[in-house]
Amino acid sequence: MKSKQVYFVLTIVSGVLLATALACGSTAAQTSPPTAAQTEAAPSGGSPLDTLDPCSVVTQDDATALFGAPSIAGLPSKGDTTAFCVYATADNTNHFSLNLTYVATGALKDEDYKALASLSQNVPGLGEGAFFDPSIGALTVAKGPWIMRVSGFVQGALTTLDKLTPVAQTALGRLP
């Protein structure tokens, strides 16, 4: 049981580090004045994350379906350009995390996204670009200004691409 808890912590830490790395690569781009399209997406001129609940992009019901067991409520966290939501089963044996990064100039232009994508398995048919890293069970998708990463540990193993793809498709439909 302790090794699963350690893995869960490592999964969350790796998600935070990835999102931070992606966000740091786009800091300069986010300080430029917003275009009309960016202003429509974020009426206040800020990030859409100002008003987006990350646990509404992937819900507790979505996590329960992925786990095949009841999920506890999501634990959200937000920053200026990143947001997270983490789910687990009550017995802490299944875990799922959603990491969102907002890149005002477009996710595909983000240098860190491009570098990470070049190292992983390409996944066609999701967003404008997607890749899967089986070593950590993480699916990363670029769509418009969003970089979305979903990952998990379910039924004693890293979550596979075939399990993460439907969750990612649903989540993409919920992004602003």
Buried (B, 14 or more C-beta within 10 A) or exposed (E): EEEBEEEBEEBBEBBBEBBBBBBEBBEEBBEEEBEEEBEEBBEEEBBBBEEBEBBEBBBBEBBBBBBEBEBBEBBBBBBEBBBBBBBBBEEEBBBBBBBBBBBBBBBBBBEBBBEBBEEBEEBEEBBEBBBBBEEBBBBBBBBBBBBBBBBBBBEEEBBBBEBBBEBBEBBBEEBB
